[in-house]
């Protein structure tokens, strides 16, 4: 049994829509075949970008897309990806499988994708192997409005108007693949590089993000905050849910019961990580000006058989839906510090929204959670009084019209949870949706694309100020509570 009390006065700040952000890297089929097929492809596309993928993603209201990596970002030289596609450099993707990267998807194609999605830009710059000048000129190329060497080059390449860059990351995982740096050294480099990231567009000052800690590296956070806090708007945090040790990736399908729970427990660690990192940030930034940007999160499981292991292609089950719901609830609880999050990764990589194979497309259970939760975007988080069962996770937001949006996840395997919600306003109507699994690894694939799908939720009743709902095991439920 679970109990939730909503008091209309107990607001907890706005849930940034950017918490629902996405990440796509030049990795496996994340970009090529997943998003980009090129204008000549038989797969229906607009300016080279798959129509089916864009249409599906529009329904989850992608607010921001981080690109081009990840690890790839610290090897990426942006000038390789501009100009006529047939003259672009073919390079080796040393981060992911040493395959040929033809650079057909570059800066112009990224902004075309953002335009089609209606999403904001989050560019991750190359600090690991790039120069200050290169990073500075990329920003000039993208955002300078007027006559300058880079703005002129952009116009020559077919785009007169500058684009808007809302977020800019300076290095990725600089403690590891991004340069194996010590925090003191990175803090100094960060200070130097960010000096030359100019906000040319006064209406869109660039939000600068420092490369933050790996999971629970609290020392990294402390050194960065101590030495560079005044120069940053955000600092990143990466944490992946693992069912076992990092070196022992577990299967995405056909897993034992203990791995259902070990993966969920690993995802739940996000709460502790955010709490502890925020406590360190509070020492140097008590006003909470600086955002904790969880720009890589999600489940990391064993790559599917007969796929290139470096492509990180994994199936996505109802268990991933639990991971998504639980983690998004944690972000909403910490809405005062978590200003953006980006699930890894949007298409065909790790905990993806969509899987593609040639002309085929599958919407994953994770996709449906993002679709169900769109009403939380930019809503007001409610500080509820909760007594939740051990296998229930929940979050409540207030809509602009005054109603409440409740999301619940029962990650138990066998028992329903009877949930009572008290509201200090009279309830007029309730509409519900549900995503439910009938077995632990239920999923959608190219032969069976609709095994896990959204259905109306009717196990709910209400009277006056109270509603009661029965949340089945292995399910995510959303309730729109209307009070007008
Ligand atoms: O998302 C896959 C990889 O995980 C990213 O490239 C890297 O930043 C992280 O280690």
Boltz pocket constraint, residues with backbone or C-beta under 6 A from the ligand:
constraints:
  - pocket:
      binder: B
      contacts: [[A, 25], [A, 69], [A, 70], [A, 71], [A, 72], [A, 172], [A, 173], [A, 296], [A, 344], [A, 345], [A, 350]]
      max_distance: 6.0
